[in-house]
């Protein structure tokens, strides 16, 4: 699991793409749905809230590794912020099911990593 420390410019882009993916119905919400999507090959990228529990993080990380799917833990996305973005009180994990949205979000994460060097 890659840990991302974003700056504001990247944070807004990430939140924007996650919001678009949600409106387009191109993501799954919650640990069970993400694990099922990973097992079925439908999830192309996973984002875990920074304050997600250790068991959730370990389960999701293991499934991402086993299925060759990138997983990210973004320090600016806690359960409350991720939940608010999805219209829920709190949410620990989401899985992006669109390869195009997944690539777009991953490109932003990778640009953030390279700018931190």
Long-range contacts (C-beta under 8 A, 24 or more apart in sequence): 1-48, 1-57, 1-60, 1-61, 1-64, 1-71, 1-72, 1-73, 2-70, 2-71, 2-72, 2-73, 2-109, 2-113, 3-72, 3-73, 3-74, 3-75, 4-72, 4-73, 4-74, 4-75, 4-109, 4-112, 4-113, 5-75, 5-76, 5-112, 5-116, 6-74, 6-75, 6-76, 6-112, 7-112, 7-115, 10-108, 10-109, 10-111, 10-112, 11-76, 13-108, 14-74, 14-77, 14-105, 14-108, 14-109, 15-85, 17-101, 17-104, 17-105, 17-108, 18-47, 18-85, 18-94, 18-96, 18-105, 19-85, 20-101, 21-96, 21-98, 21-101, 21-105, 22-85, 22-86, 24-98, 24-101, 26-96, 26-97, 26-98, 26-101, 27-94, 27-95, 27-96, 27-97, 27-98, 27-101, 28-94, 28-95, 28-97, 29-86, 29-88, 29-91, 29-93, 29-94, 30-91, 30-92, 30-93, 31-56, 31-59, 31-60, 31-92, 31-93, 33-95, 34-60, 34-63, 34-93, 34-94, 34-95, 35-59, 35-60, 35-63, 37-95, 37-97, 38-63, 38-64, 38-66, 38-67, 38-69, 38-95, 39-63, 39-67, 41-67, 42-95, 42-97, 43-67, 43-69, 43-95, 43-96, 43-97, 44-69, 44-95, 44-96, 44-97, 44-98, 44-99, 44-102, 44-103, 45-69, 45-70, 45-71, 45-72, 45-95, 45-96, 45-101, 45-102, 45-105, 45-106, 46-70, 46-71, 46-72, 46-93, 46-94, 46-95, 46-96, 47-71, 47-72, 47-73, 47-74, 47-77, 47-82, 47-93, 47-94, 47-95, 47-96, 47-105, 48-72, 48-73, 48-92, 48-93, 49-73, 49-77, 49-78, 49-79, 49-81, 49-82, 49-91, 49-92, 49-93, 50-74, 50-75, 50-76, 50-77, 50-78, 51-78, 51-79, 51-92, 52-79, 52-92, 52-93, 53-92, 56-92, 56-93, 60-93, 70-102, 70-106, 72-106, 72-109, 74-109
